[in-house]
Amino acid sequence: MTPYLDSFLSPHAQQGIIAGLFIAVGWIVAARQNRNREGKQRGERSRDIQRALLAEIRAHVATLEAQRMDEAALRTILAGDHVPVIPKQANDRIYVTVLKDVHLLPELIIDPVVTYYRQIAMMGAFAEALEKQAEKDRARAIGMFVDYLEMTEAARESGQEAMRLLMTSVFLGEEALRQAHEKEREALLADIARLPATLPAELAELRDRLNRRSSGRSDP
């Protein structure tokens, strides 16, 4: 034992203090190891969720791409009284399964992913309403079908955005995701900063076009 402490503490007390210090250090080390292990597990869980969501979103976006309708087909539908049947699809099974863990995703990914699946849910509800409307008023149902096509385009675009962010995070890492977001933010701020300089000229050009159009209509 330390001779200096002998005048203050008995040997048994010194042994108790040393043992207590060892126990405290052990607790600190164990707690740090547990935090590191939990952080690693959270990271692995997050990456697994991202890969699963990426696969599900990519599959549905590919389906939406294949179902896109050209203008000729749309005109045929509008000219007739046939309402196309919208297939019922389960496009959110993985999302529903991992919803309780969505907070594990990188912050920059959560909003785009949630937005995409919210649009998918809206499409499903709208498709059911369209099917019921087709039994009552086919003309109205055809108009609703056009609205449904617009919803699919919005879902396709939001799905592509979610895929882009997920692929960046999964294959390049969260740091690359943050850097890409920062570059996009800087580009947006630069565009906003240029507005005061370019807006007057654009407004003047628009005014000239409107004036020429008005004068052309007034000419005999």
N, CA, C and O of each residue as an XYZ file, in Angstrom:
880
protein
N       0.828     -1.192      0.000
C       0.000      0.000      0.000
C       0.870      1.252      0.000
O       2.064      1.200      0.295
N       0.253      2.362     -0.333
C       1.004      3.606     -0.383
C       1.283      4.105      1.021
O       0.354      4.329      1.797
N       2.560      4.281      1.358
C       2.879      4.732      2.722
C       2.219      6.053      3.063
O       1.842      6.277      4.213
N       2.072      6.935      2.077
C       1.485      8.246      2.344
C       0.066      8.130      2.860
O      -0.362      8.911      3.710
N      -0.678      7.131      2.332
C      -2.072      6.973      2.742
C      -2.227      6.266      4.078
O      -3.302      6.282      4.677
N      -1.141      5.643      4.544
C      -1.251      4.895      5.795
C      -1.621      5.792      6.964
O      -2.267      5.352      7.915
N      -1.209      7.048      6.888
C      -1.517      7.957      7.991
C      -2.963      8.429      7.960
O      -3.453      9.003      8.933
N      -3.654      8.189      6.837
C      -5.045      8.638      6.715
C      -6.038      7.478      6.698
O      -7.129      7.571      7.261
N      -5.642      6.380      6.039
C      -6.562      5.261      5.873
C      -5.891      3.968      6.287
O      -4.680      3.795      6.152
N      -6.689      3.095      6.780
C      -6.177      1.777      7.131
C      -5.940      0.974      5.865
O      -6.503      1.299      4.819
N      -5.127     -0.060      5.933
C      -4.884     -0.893      4.747
C      -6.172     -1.457      4.156
O      -6.304     -1.530      2.934
N      -7.121     -1.856      4.997
C      -8.385     -2.396      4.487
C      -9.172     -1.330      3.717
O      -9.775     -1.621      2.684
N      -9.162     -0.100      4.224
C      -9.865      0.982      3.535
C      -9.219      1.282      2.193
O      -9.904      1.530      1.201
N      -7.888      1.255      2.176
C      -7.183      1.494      0.919
C      -7.515      0.410     -0.108
O      -7.716      0.700     -1.288
N      -7.568     -0.831      0.352
C      -7.924     -1.921     -0.553
C      -9.341     -1.733     -1.107
O      -9.610     -1.995     -2.279
N     -10.236     -1.271     -0.227
C     -11.604     -1.039     -0.680
C     -11.681      0.058     -1.728
O     -12.426     -0.051     -2.702
N     -10.899      1.125     -1.518
C     -10.905      2.228     -2.486
C     -10.358      1.768     -3.830
O     -10.920      2.072     -4.882
N      -9.248      1.027     -3.777
C      -8.645      0.552     -5.030
C      -9.600     -0.390     -5.760
O      -9.753     -0.314     -6.979
N     -10.240     -1.280     -4.999
C     -11.205     -2.193     -5.625
C     -12.366     -1.415     -6.237
O     -12.836     -1.736     -7.329
N     -12.824     -0.379     -5.512
C     -13.909      0.440     -6.045
C     -13.521      1.155     -7.321
O     -14.327      1.276     -8.243
N     -12.269      1.637     -7.376
C     -11.795      2.298     -8.591
C     -11.773      1.336     -9.770
O     -12.170      1.687    -10.881
N     -11.304      0.119     -9.512
C     -11.282     -0.874    -10.585
C     -12.693     -1.169    -11.085
O     -12.924     -1.304    -12.287
N     -13.636     -1.267    -10.142
C     -15.022     -1.544    -10.534
C     -15.592     -0.383    -11.349
O     -16.262     -0.598    -12.359
N     -15.321      0.857    -10.903
C     -15.832      2.028    -11.614
C     -15.264      2.107    -13.025
O     -15.985      2.375    -13.986
N     -13.942      1.865    -13.134
C     -13.321      1.875    -14.463
C     -13.923      0.784    -15.340
O     -14.147      0.983    -16.534
N     -14.181     -0.369    -14.733
C     -14.796     -1.462    -15.490
C     -16.172     -1.085    -16.000
O     -16.527     -1.395    -17.137
N     -16.956     -0.408    -15.152
C     -18.281      0.043    -15.588
C     -18.180      1.021    -16.759
O     -18.932      0.933    -17.729
N     -17.234      1.954    -16.645
C     -17.073      2.954    -17.707
C     -16.683      2.288    -19.022
O     -17.235      2.599    -20.077
N     -15.724      1.369    -18.942
C     -15.281      0.674    -20.156
C     -16.420     -0.156    -20.747
O     -16.631     -0.159    -21.960
N     -17.151     -0.861    -19.878
C     -18.257     -1.693    -20.359
C     -19.349     -0.836    -20.998
O     -19.910     -1.201    -22.031
N     -19.646      0.319    -20.370
C     -20.672      1.204    -20.921
C     -20.256      1.734    -22.288
O     -21.072      1.826    -23.205
N     -18.974      2.083    -22.414
C     -18.490      2.581    -23.703
C     -18.556      1.489    -24.763
O     -18.941      1.745    -25.903
N     -18.183      0.286    -24.389
C     -18.254     -0.826    -25.333
C     -19.697     -1.102    -25.751
O     -19.974     -1.393    -26.915
N     -20.610     -1.005    -24.785
C     -22.024     -1.219    -25.106
C     -22.538     -0.151    -26.064
O     -23.281     -0.448    -27.000
N     -22.132      1.105    -25.818
C     -22.558      2.182    -26.717
C     -22.001      1.974    -28.118
O     -22.703      2.163    -29.111
N     -20.730      1.584    -28.188
C     -20.135      1.336    -29.504
C     -20.837      0.185    -30.217
O     -21.090      0.240    -31.421
N     -21.148     -0.865    -29.443
C     -21.820     -2.020    -30.037
C     -23.228     -1.648    -30.500
O     -23.662     -2.044    -31.582
N     -23.938     -0.877    -29.663
C     -25.283     -0.448    -30.046
C     -25.243      0.471    -31.264
O     -26.090      0.374    -32.152
N     -24.247      1.368    -31.299
C     -24.115      2.247    -32.461
C     -23.839      1.463    -33.729
O     -24.379      1.775    -34.790
N     -22.995      0.441    -33.618
C     -22.705     -0.399    -34.781
C     -23.944     -1.152    -35.233
O     -24.213     -1.261    -36.429
N     -24.702     -1.672    -34.264
C     -25.923     -2.403    -34.602
C     -26.957     -1.478    -35.242
O     -27.645     -1.869    -36.185
N     -27.065     -0.249    -34.727
C     -27.994      0.720    -35.316
C     -27.587      1.050    -36.750
O     -28.432      1.155    -37.639
N     -26.281      1.210    -36.962
C     -25.804      1.495    -38.309
C     -26.095      0.357    -39.270
O     -26.516      0.587    -40.404
N     -25.871     -0.873    -38.817
C     -26.150     -2.032    -39.663
C     -27.646     -2.145    -39.945
O     -28.052     -2.446    -41.068
N     -28.462     -1.901    -38.919
C     -29.914     -1.956    -39.099
C     -30.370     -0.873    -40.078
O     -31.223     -1.119    -40.930
N     -29.802      0.312    -39.951
C     -30.155      1.404    -40.856
C     -29.808      1.053    -42.296
O     -30.608      1.285    -43.202
N     -28.626      0.497    -42.512
C     -28.222      0.136    -43.876
C     -29.103     -0.977    -44.432
O     -29.447     -0.967    -45.614
N     -29.468     -1.938    -43.582
C     -30.359     -3.013    -44.040
C     -31.722     -2.447    -44.456
O     -32.281     -2.841    -45.480
N     -32.243     -1.523    -43.651
C     -33.537     -0.913    -43.971
C     -33.446     -0.134    -45.280
O     -34.343     -0.210    -46.119
N     -32.366      0.609    -45.447
C     -32.211      1.403    -46.666
C     -32.148      0.510    -47.903
O     -32.756      0.821    -48.927
N     -31.416     -0.593    -47.811
C     -31.336     -1.510    -48.959
C     -32.705     -2.103    -49.284
O     -33.080     -2.221    -50.451
N     -33.444     -2.473    -48.246
C     -34.765     -3.064    -48.466
C     -35.722     -2.045    -49.085
O     -36.451     -2.367    -50.023
N     -35.720     -0.822    -48.563
C     -36.592      0.216    -49.118
C     -36.193      0.554    -50.546
O     -37.052      0.773    -51.400
N     -34.900      0.594    -50.804
C     -34.436      0.880    -52.159
C     -34.950     -0.164    -53.136
O     -35.392      0.176    -54.233
N     -34.896     -1.432    -52.746
C     -35.383     -2.499    -53.625
C     -36.880     -2.364    -53.869
O     -37.345     -2.531    -54.996
N     -37.639     -2.061    -52.813
C     -39.092     -1.948    -52.962
C     -39.464     -0.742    -53.820
O     -40.305     -0.849    -54.712
N     -38.846      0.394    -53.555
C     -39.162      1.602    -54.323
C     -38.749      1.433    -55.777
O     -39.482      1.826    -56.685
N     -37.569      0.846    -55.999
C     -37.089      0.671    -57.373
C     -38.033     -0.217    -58.175
O     -38.297      0.050    -59.347
N     -38.543     -1.275    -57.543
C     -39.464     -2.177    -58.241
C     -40.752     -1.456    -58.623
O     -41.260     -1.635    -59.729
N     -41.281     -0.640    -57.710
C     -42.539      0.041    -58.011
C     -42.343      1.163    -59.018
O     -43.197      1.374    -59.879
N     -41.231      1.888    -58.923
C     -40.969      2.949    -59.896
C     -40.829      2.358    -61.292
O     -41.284      2.952    -62.269
N     -40.200      1.187    -61.388
C     -40.097      0.518    -62.688
C     -41.484      0.163    -63.220
O     -41.738      0.264    -64.420
N     -42.380     -0.253    -62.326
C     -43.756     -0.555    -62.736
C     -44.464      0.702    -63.221
O     -45.168      0.673    -64.230
N     -44.277      1.802    -62.508
C     -44.893      3.063    -62.924
C     -44.350      3.519    -64.277
O     -45.089      4.066    -65.095
N     -43.070      3.293    -64.505
C     -42.482      3.640    -65.800
C     -43.135      2.829    -66.915
O     -43.453      3.360    -67.979
N     -43.332      1.538    -66.659
C     -43.918      0.665    -67.682
C     -45.381      0.999    -67.942
O     -45.888      0.744    -69.034
N     -46.061      1.565    -66.953
C     -47.489      1.861    -67.084
C     -47.765      3.266    -67.616
O     -48.924      3.655    -67.759
N     -46.715      4.027    -67.907
C     -46.939      5.382    -68.418
C     -47.699      5.316    -69.739
O     -47.440      4.458    -70.582
N     -48.625      6.226    -69.895
C     -49.522      6.199    -71.046
C     -49.184      7.340    -71.996
O     -49.017      8.484    -71.574
N     -49.085      7.015    -73.292
C     -48.790      8.064    -74.258
C     -50.059      8.855    -74.582
O     -51.158      8.482    -74.174
N     -49.886      9.945    -75.317
C     -51.018     10.836    -75.593
C     -52.084     10.157    -76.442
O     -53.276     10.399    -76.250
N     -51.668      9.310    -77.377
C     -52.642      8.641    -78.245
C     -53.555      7.730    -77.430
O     -54.771      7.724    -77.622
N     -52.961      6.962    -76.520
C     -53.771      6.069    -75.686
C     -54.692      6.869    -74.777
O     -55.836      6.479    -74.545
N     -54.191      7.993    -74.260
C     -55.016      8.822    -73.386
C     -56.187      9.430    -74.153
O     -57.301      9.498    -73.632
N     -55.944      9.870    -75.383
C     -57.034     10.433    -76.190
C     -58.095      9.376    -76.477
O     -59.289      9.677    -76.502
N     -57.659      8.144    -76.693
C     -58.613      7.061    -76.939
C     -59.519      6.847    -75.735
O     -60.722      6.633    -75.880
N     -58.932      6.906    -74.551
C     -59.719      6.726    -73.329
C     -60.694      7.885    -73.145
O     -61.856      7.675    -72.799
N     -60.220      9.103    -73.377
C     -61.072     10.269    -73.194
C     -62.210     10.299    -74.212
O     -63.286     10.826    -73.932
N     -61.967      9.735    -75.384
C     -63.000      9.750    -76.421
C     -64.051      8.666    -76.210
O     -65.141      8.750    -76.776
N     -63.748      7.662    -75.415
C     -64.686      6.570    -75.199
C     -65.335      6.646    -73.836
O     -65.289      7.671    -73.156
N     -65.947      5.527    -73.452
C     -66.601      5.470    -72.147
C     -66.065      4.323    -71.298
O     -66.681      3.915    -70.313
N     -64.898      3.809    -71.702
C     -64.304      2.700    -70.958
C     -63.311      3.233    -69.933
O     -62.414      4.008    -70.266
N     -63.479      2.817    -68.702
C     -62.567      3.216    -67.635
C     -61.564      2.085    -67.405
O     -61.962      0.988    -67.014
N     -60.289      2.325    -67.636
C     -59.298      1.262    -67.431
C     -59.313      0.746    -65.994
O     -59.546      1.494    -65.045
N     -59.060     -0.532    -65.867
C     -59.001     -1.148    -64.543
C     -57.619     -0.887    -63.947
O     -56.597     -1.147    -64.583
N     -57.602     -0.380    -62.739
C     -56.342     -0.112    -62.053
C     -56.006     -1.319    -61.187
O     -56.755     -1.635    -60.262
N     -54.906     -1.995    -61.463
C     -54.574     -3.188    -60.664
C     -54.229     -2.814    -59.234
O     -53.553     -1.818    -58.977
N     -54.704     -3.627    -58.318
C     -54.385     -3.413    -56.905
C     -53.017     -4.024    -56.619
O     -52.773     -5.198    -56.900
N     -52.145     -3.220    -56.065
C     -50.787     -3.670    -55.808
C     -50.401     -3.353    -54.369
O     -50.816     -2.342    -53.803
N     -49.609     -4.230    -53.799
C     -49.076     -3.996    -52.453
C     -47.642     -3.500    -52.611
O     -46.711     -4.291    -52.768
N     -47.481     -2.191    -52.567
C     -46.173     -1.592    -52.832
C     -45.509     -1.037    -51.578
O     -44.519     -0.310    -51.668
N     -46.044     -1.375    -50.420
C     -45.482     -0.803    -49.197
C     -45.287     -1.851    -48.103
O     -45.251     -1.506    -46.922
N     -45.163     -3.101    -48.470
C     -45.046     -4.152    -47.457
C     -43.785     -3.981    -46.617
O     -43.831     -4.094    -45.392
N     -42.673     -3.711    -47.268
C     -41.422     -3.533    -46.527
C     -41.500     -2.282    -45.667
O     -41.081     -2.290    -44.509
N     -42.033     -1.211    -46.232
C     -42.136      0.048    -45.486
C     -42.983     -0.132    -44.229
O     -42.617      0.351    -43.158
N     -44.109     -0.823    -44.356
C     -44.970     -1.057    -43.192
C     -44.225     -1.872    -42.139
O     -44.380     -1.639    -40.940
N     -43.419     -2.822    -42.593
C     -42.686     -3.676    -41.660
C     -41.634     -2.894    -40.878
O     -41.439     -3.136    -39.687
N     -40.957     -1.959    -41.542
C     -39.844     -1.243    -40.896
C     -40.254      0.135    -40.402
O     -39.403      0.912    -39.971
N     -41.547      0.453    -40.458
C     -41.994      1.803    -40.115
C     -41.575      2.205    -38.706
O     -41.229      3.362    -38.464
N     -41.605      1.256    -37.779
C     -41.252      1.580    -36.387
C     -39.783      1.953    -36.246
O     -39.396      2.573    -35.256
N     -38.958      1.581    -37.228
C     -37.523      1.873    -37.172
C     -37.109      2.951    -38.171
O     -35.921      3.128    -38.438
N     -38.090      3.671    -38.725
C     -37.751      4.650    -39.756
C     -36.864      5.761    -39.198
O     -36.148      6.422    -39.951
N     -36.908      5.970    -37.877
C     -36.073      7.009    -37.269
C     -34.588      6.664    -37.342
O     -33.742      7.529    -37.117
N     -34.265      5.412    -37.653
C     -32.864      5.019    -37.776
C     -32.248      5.492    -39.089
O     -31.025      5.512    -39.229
N     -33.080      5.871    -40.041
C     -32.571      6.314    -41.333
C     -31.874      7.663    -41.197
O     -32.177      8.428    -40.281
N     -30.945      7.957    -42.100
C     -30.341      9.297    -42.102
C     -31.415     10.369    -42.240
O     -32.400     10.182    -42.954
N     -31.225     11.470    -41.567
C     -32.242     12.530    -41.528
C     -32.617     13.017    -42.924
O     -33.780     13.329    -43.181
N     -31.640     13.082    -43.825
C     -31.901     13.599    -45.169
C     -32.731     12.641    -46.017
O     -33.215     13.022    -47.083
N     -32.901     11.408    -45.560
C     -33.636     10.406    -46.333
C     -35.067     10.251    -45.840
O     -35.947      9.870    -46.612
N     -35.310     10.537    -44.579
C     -36.618     10.239    -43.985
C     -37.748     10.946    -44.732
O     -38.712     10.298    -45.137
N     -37.647     12.250    -44.919
C     -38.738     13.001    -45.557
C     -39.037     12.523    -46.977
O     -40.204     12.290    -47.292
N     -38.027     12.364    -47.857
C     -38.343     11.876    -49.208
C     -38.984     10.490    -49.220
O     -39.886     10.231    -50.016
N     -38.525      9.600    -48.345
C     -39.096      8.250    -48.300
C     -40.543      8.297    -47.807
O     -41.424      7.666    -48.393
N     -40.783      9.042    -46.736
C     -42.144      9.149    -46.197
C     -43.067      9.813    -47.216
O     -44.218      9.403    -47.367
N     -42.574     10.831    -47.914
C     -43.381     11.506    -48.940
C     -43.780     10.539    -50.049
O     -44.927     10.538    -50.496
N     -42.834      9.721    -50.489
C     -43.133      8.752    -51.550
C     -44.223      7.784    -51.107
O     -45.193      7.568    -51.834
N     -44.073      7.203    -49.929
C     -45.059      6.214    -49.486
C     -46.404      6.859    -49.161
O     -47.442      6.206    -49.271
N     -46.400      8.117    -48.767
C     -47.672      8.815    -48.563
C     -48.405      8.969    -49.898
O     -49.624      8.815    -49.963
N     -47.662      9.271    -50.950
C     -48.286      9.387    -52.267
C     -48.810      8.040    -52.752
O     -49.854      7.972    -53.399
N     -48.084      6.973    -52.436
C     -48.548      5.635    -52.801
C     -49.873      5.326    -52.097
O     -50.790      4.766    -52.697
N     -49.957      5.697    -50.824
C     -51.199      5.471    -50.082
C     -52.346      6.284    -50.677
O     -53.470      5.792    -50.776
N     -52.067      7.523    -51.071
C     -53.097      8.361    -51.688
C     -53.558      7.763    -53.014
O     -54.745      7.805    -53.337
N     -52.627      7.211    -53.776
C     -52.997      6.566    -55.039
C     -53.936      5.391    -54.801
O     -54.910      5.208    -55.531
N     -53.639      4.593    -53.775
C     -54.497      3.452    -53.478
C     -55.903      3.876    -53.097
O     -56.882      3.287    -53.557
N     -56.004      4.901    -52.254
C     -57.321      5.390    -51.843
C     -58.076      5.988    -53.031
O     -59.285      5.802    -53.170
N     -57.345      6.708    -53.884
C     -57.983      7.326    -55.049
C     -58.455      6.260    -56.034
O     -59.512      6.409    -56.647
N     -57.683      5.188    -56.191
C     -58.074      4.108    -57.100
C     -59.366      3.445    -56.634
O     -60.213      3.094    -57.455
N     -59.520      3.272    -55.328
C     -60.764      2.695    -54.808
C     -61.946      3.621    -55.076
O     -63.025      3.168    -55.458
N     -61.734      4.931    -54.871
C     -62.809      5.886    -55.139
C     -63.165      5.905    -56.625
O     -64.335      6.032    -56.988
N     -62.155      5.778    -57.474
C     -62.396      5.774    -58.920
C     -63.218      4.552    -59.322
O     -64.131      4.651    -60.143
N     -62.893      3.412    -58.745
C     -63.622      2.182    -59.070
C     -65.094      2.301    -58.688
O     -65.970      1.858    -59.432
N     -65.364      2.894    -57.539
C     -66.760      3.080    -57.122
C     -67.474      4.089    -58.022
O     -68.650      3.925    -58.348
N     -66.743      5.139    -58.419
C     -67.342      6.160    -59.273
C     -67.665      5.600    -60.653
O     -68.637      6.020    -61.280
N     -66.856      4.656    -61.129
C     -67.084      4.077    -62.458
C     -68.423      3.357    -62.533
O     -69.020      3.265    -63.606
N     -68.894      2.850    -61.410
C     -70.183      2.167    -61.391
C     -71.344      3.151    -61.450
O     -72.456      2.775    -61.822
N     -71.096      4.408    -61.087
C     -72.167      5.403    -61.042
C     -72.135      6.336    -62.245
O     -73.162      6.590    -62.875
N     -70.947      6.842    -62.558
C     -70.826      7.858    -63.606
C     -69.506      7.635    -64.340
O     -68.446      8.034    -63.858
N     -69.575      7.000    -65.499
C     -68.351      6.665    -66.224
C     -67.624      7.915    -66.721
O     -66.393      7.956    -66.726
N     -68.371      8.921    -67.132
C     -67.732     10.147    -67.617
C     -66.907     10.795    -66.505
O     -65.774     11.222    -66.725
N     -67.483     10.859    -65.332
C     -66.762     11.414    -64.188
C     -65.569     10.535    -63.827
O     -64.510     11.043    -63.456
N     -65.737      9.230    -63.934
C     -64.652      8.309    -63.605
C     -63.479      8.468    -64.568
O     -62.320      8.351    -64.169
N     -63.786      8.736    -65.841
C     -62.708      8.941    -66.810
C     -61.905     10.185    -66.452
O     -60.678     10.184    -66.549
N     -62.595     11.245    -66.037
C     -61.886     12.440    -65.583
C     -61.023     12.152    -64.364
O     -59.909     12.663    -64.248
N     -61.539     11.339    -63.463
C     -60.760     10.959    -62.287
C     -59.542     10.124    -62.679
O     -58.495     10.196    -62.034
N     -59.690      9.331    -63.741
C     -58.563      8.515    -64.186
C     -57.413      9.398    -64.659
O     -56.248      9.075    -64.430
N     -57.734     10.504    -65.313
C     -56.691     11.449    -65.722
C     -55.982     12.009    -64.490
O     -54.759     12.143    -64.473
N     -56.761     12.332    -63.467
C     -56.153     12.801    -62.216
C     -55.259     11.722    -61.611
O     -54.199     12.014    -61.057
N     -55.699     10.482    -61.725
C     -54.901      9.372    -61.192
C     -53.569      9.263    -61.925
O     -52.538      8.997    -61.307
N     -53.587      9.468    -63.233
C     -52.342      9.422    -64.002
C     -51.377     10.509    -63.533
O     -50.169     10.285    -63.462
N     -51.912     11.678    -63.214
C     -51.058     12.752    -62.699
C     -50.464     12.366    -61.344
O     -49.317     12.698    -61.047
N     -51.242     11.670    -60.535
C     -50.732     11.213    -59.244
C     -49.613     10.190    -59.431
O     -48.637     10.186    -58.681
N     -49.759      9.322    -60.437
C     -48.703      8.335    -60.678
C     -47.414      9.013    -61.125
O     -46.322      8.562    -60.778
N     -47.534     10.101    -61.896
C     -46.338     10.831    -62.312
C     -45.641     11.453    -61.102
O     -44.416     11.416    -60.990
N     -46.443     12.025    -60.200
C     -45.859     12.615    -58.992
C     -45.194     11.545    -58.134
O     -44.121     11.772    -57.574
N     -45.831     10.379    -58.031
C     -45.252      9.283    -57.253
C     -43.968      8.778    -57.901
O     -43.004      8.453    -57.208
N     -43.957      8.713    -59.218
C     -42.759      8.258    -59.925
C     -41.595      9.212    -59.673
O     -40.471      8.775    -59.423
N     -41.864     10.502    -59.738
C     -40.801     11.486    -59.518
C     -40.300     11.456    -58.073
O     -39.095     11.517    -57.832
N     -41.221     11.362    -57.118
C     -40.789     11.301    -55.720
C     -40.058      9.995    -55.437
O     -39.138      9.962    -54.619
N     -40.464      8.918    -56.110
C     -39.760      7.652    -55.959
C     -38.348      7.722    -56.508
O     -37.420      7.175    -55.913
N     -38.181      8.390    -57.636
C     -36.844      8.556    -58.202
C     -35.953      9.379    -57.277
O     -34.764      9.091    -57.135
N     -36.527     10.402    -56.647
C     -35.746     11.212    -55.713
C     -35.345     10.389    -54.490
O     -34.202     10.461    -54.037
N     -36.284      9.607    -53.957
C     -35.961      8.747    -52.814
C     -34.894      7.724    -53.193
O     -33.991      7.447    -52.403
N     -34.993      7.163    -54.393
C     -33.986      6.206    -54.859
C     -32.611      6.856    -54.962
O     -31.606      6.260    -54.573
N     -32.569      8.062    -55.480
C     -31.286      8.755    -55.642
C     -30.593      8.944    -54.292
O     -29.390      8.714    -54.161
N     -31.363      9.363    -53.303
C     -30.787      9.582    -51.979
C     -30.395      8.268    -51.313
O     -29.341      8.176    -50.685
N     -31.245      7.253    -51.451
C     -30.937      5.953    -50.859
C     -29.691      5.340    -51.490
O     -28.850      4.783    -50.784
N     -29.568      5.436    -52.796
C     -28.397      4.879    -53.472
C     -27.127      5.612    -53.055
O     -26.080      4.990    -52.875
N     -27.217      6.924    -52.901
C     -26.051      7.687    -52.446
C     -25.624      7.238    -51.062
O     -24.435      7.046    -50.805
N     -26.591      7.070    -50.167
C     -26.279      6.674    -48.797
C     -25.770      5.239    -48.725
O     -24.800      4.961    -48.021
N     -26.419      4.323    -49.450
C     -26.061      2.903    -49.369
C     -24.698      2.630    -49.992
O     -23.889      1.896    -49.425
N     -24.445      3.219    -51.156
C     -23.233      2.871    -51.900
C     -22.060      3.818    -51.632
O     -20.903      3.429    -51.793
N     -22.348      5.051    -51.227
C     -21.274      6.020    -51.009
C     -21.134      6.442    -49.551
O     -20.086      6.951    -49.155
N     -22.175      6.236    -48.747
C     -22.094      6.565    -47.331
C     -22.824      7.858    -46.987
O     -23.144      8.669    -47.857
N     -23.077      8.023    -45.687
C     -23.834      9.187    -45.227
C     -23.070     10.487    -45.437
O     -23.679     11.532    -45.667
N     -21.749     10.436    -45.360
C     -20.971     11.658    -45.566
C     -21.134     12.153    -47.000
O     -21.271     13.354    -47.232
N     -21.121     11.236    -47.957
C     -21.352     11.617    -49.354
C     -22.756     12.173    -49.532
O     -22.970     13.097    -50.316
N     -23.710     11.609    -48.803
C     -25.085     12.108    -48.857
C     -25.154     13.542    -48.353
O     -25.812     14.385    -48.963
N     -24.480     13.821    -47.246
C     -24.475     15.183    -46.699
C     -23.776     16.158    -47.645
O     -24.231     17.287    -47.824
N     -22.681     15.723    -48.243
C     -21.962     16.597    -49.168
C     -22.810     16.913    -50.397
O     -22.843     18.055    -50.857
N     -23.494     15.902    -50.925
C     -24.356     16.129    -52.087
C     -25.487     17.093    -51.738
O     -25.835     17.972    -52.525
N     -26.053     16.914    -50.548
C     -27.134     17.811    -50.110
C     -26.623     19.239    -49.972
O     -27.316     20.185    -50.347
N     -25.428     19.399    -49.442
C     -24.871     20.738    -49.256
C     -24.614     21.412    -50.604
O     -24.849     22.610    -50.755
N     -24.132     20.644    -51.581
C     -23.905     21.210    -52.913
C     -25.219     21.653    -53.547
O     -25.289     22.720    -54.157
N     -26.251     20.842    -53.404
C     -27.560     21.207    -53.953
C     -28.106     22.449    -53.251
O     -28.715     23.313    -53.882
N     -27.886     22.528    -51.958
C     -28.351     23.694    -51.201
C     -27.626     24.954    -51.663
O     -28.245     26.004    -51.830
N     -26.319     24.850    -51.868
C     -25.549     26.005    -52.324
C     -25.990     26.434    -53.725
O     -26.079     27.628    -54.011
N     -26.265     25.464    -54.594
C     -26.723     25.789    -55.944
C     -28.080     26.484    -55.906
O     -28.321     27.426    -56.661
N     -28.968     26.017    -55.022
C     -30.287     26.640    -54.891
C     -30.162     28.069    -54.379
O     -30.832     28.972    -54.879
N     -29.308     28.271    -53.386
C     -29.113     29.618    -52.850
C     -28.521     30.546    -53.909
O     -28.858     31.728    -53.967
N     -27.634     29.998    -54.747
C     -27.054     30.811    -55.820
C     -28.125     31.217    -56.828
O     -28.132     32.351    -57.308
N     -29.029     30.292    -57.150
C     -30.121     30.621    -58.077
C     -31.026     31.698    -57.488
O     -31.458     32.613    -58.189
N     -31.307     31.578    -56.193
C     -32.157     32.577    -55.536
C     -31.468     33.940    -55.532
O     -32.111     34.972    -55.717
N     -30.151     33.929    -55.319
C     -29.410     35.189    -55.287
C     -29.400     35.870    -56.650
O     -29.318     37.097    -56.723
N     -29.483     35.096    -57.732
C     -29.474     35.681    -59.078
C     -30.830     36.225    -59.493
O     -30.922     36.967    -60.471
N     -31.876     35.872    -58.773
C     -33.218     36.307    -59.161
C     -33.361     37.825    -59.253
O     -33.900     38.316    -60.244
N     -32.898     38.591    -58.258
C     -33.069     40.052    -58.363
C     -32.434     40.643    -59.612
O     -32.910     41.655    -60.126
N     -31.359     40.021    -60.109
C     -30.680     40.561    -61.284
C     -31.377     40.167    -62.581
O     -31.396     40.948    -63.532
N     -31.945     38.974    -62.633
C     -32.533     38.483    -63.883
C     -34.036     38.704    -63.970
O     -34.592     38.737    -65.068
N     -34.702     38.855    -62.829
C     -36.158     38.949    -62.843
C     -36.681     40.161    -63.608
O     -37.621     39.999    -64.386
N     -36.130     41.370    -63.436
C     -36.661     42.514    -64.199
C     -36.602     42.298    -65.707
O     -37.551     42.627    -66.418
N     -35.493     41.747    -66.200
C     -35.372     41.511    -67.639
C     -36.380     40.470    -68.110
O     -36.968     40.614    -69.181
N     -36.581     39.424    -67.314
C     -37.542     38.388    -67.687
C     -38.963     38.943    -67.687
O     -39.760     38.607    -68.563
N     -39.281     39.784    -66.716
C     -40.612     40.394    -66.679
C     -40.821     41.332    -67.859
O     -41.906     41.378    -68.438
N     -39.775     42.083    -68.215
C     -39.882     42.989    -69.357
C     -40.095     42.208    -70.650
O     -40.884     42.614    -71.504
N     -39.390     41.086    -70.791
C     -39.564     40.252    -71.984
C     -40.969     39.678    -72.044
O     -41.585     39.642    -73.109
N     -41.478     39.228    -70.898
C     -42.835     38.695    -70.855
C     -43.853     39.774    -71.192
O     -44.833     39.507    -71.887
N     -43.629     40.996    -70.703
C     -44.540     42.104    -70.991
C     -44.544     42.423    -72.486
O     -45.598     42.688    -73.065
N     -43.365     42.397    -73.106
C     -43.291     42.664    -74.544
C     -44.049     41.606    -75.339
O     -44.754     41.930    -76.294
N     -43.904     40.343    -74.946
C     -44.608     39.279    -75.667
C     -46.117     39.444    -75.539
O     -46.855     39.250    -76.505
N     -46.569     39.804    -74.343
C     -48.003     40.003    -74.141
C     -48.511     41.190    -74.952
O     -49.608     41.145    -75.508
N     -47.710     42.248    -75.015
C     -48.117     43.422    -75.790
C     -48.202     43.094    -77.276
O     -49.131     43.519    -77.962
N     -47.213     42.324    -77.772
C     -47.237     41.957    -79.188
C     -48.434     41.069    -79.496
O     -49.060     41.195    -80.549
N     -48.748     40.169    -78.564
C     -49.894     39.291    -78.774
C     -51.195     40.091    -78.784
O     -52.087     39.834    -79.592
N     -51.290     41.067    -77.871
C     -52.503     41.890    -77.809
C     -52.649     42.746    -79.058
O     -53.749     42.883    -79.595
N     -51.539     43.325    -79.525
C     -51.611     44.165    -80.721
C     -51.935     43.337    -81.952
O     -52.614     43.808    -82.864
N     -51.442     42.086    -81.977
C     -51.744     41.218    -83.110
C     -53.211     40.869    -83.172
O     -53.776     40.762    -84.260
N     -53.838     40.688    -82.026
C     -55.261     40.368    -82.007
C     -56.110     41.564    -82.401
O     -57.188     41.400    -82.973
N     -55.628     42.780    -82.098
C     -56.420     43.974    -82.388
C     -56.303     44.415    -83.832
O     -57.122     45.197    -84.312
N     -55.265     43.906    -84.547
C     -55.121     44.288    -85.955
C     -56.240     43.683    -86.778
O     -56.647     42.549    -86.527
N     -56.754     44.433    -87.776
C     -57.848     43.905    -88.616
C     -57.344     42.786    -89.510
O     -58.115     42.219    -90.285
